[in-house]
Amino acid sequence: FIKHFHWPEGSAVVTNNYRTLHGRASVPPEMARTMAFGYLNKILVENRYRLLKQNQAEKANPSMDNRWLTRVPNQVLQRMTLPSE
């Protein structure tokens, strides 16, 4: 299974290394591949994701401020920020 993506120059790709296979396609000779690696604790990523979701929910409904949103469980916050169909 191979999936090809077009990423503009300067893009960053974040993956969960526990779930990512380590195969990569070859790069044309005239193109350079630069890969930089870093590690974050899972809790840091989860907290940042939650903060971004809280900000998204607050923008969608300004009457809900961070004092209220901080107490909302993650699953509820996730549903609050889903795009409406």
Secondary structure, 3 states (H helix, E strand, C coil): CCCCCCCCCCCCCCCCCCCCCCCCCCCCCCCCCCCCCCCCCHHHHHHHHHHHHHHHHHHHCCCCCHHHHCCCCHHHHHHHCCCCC
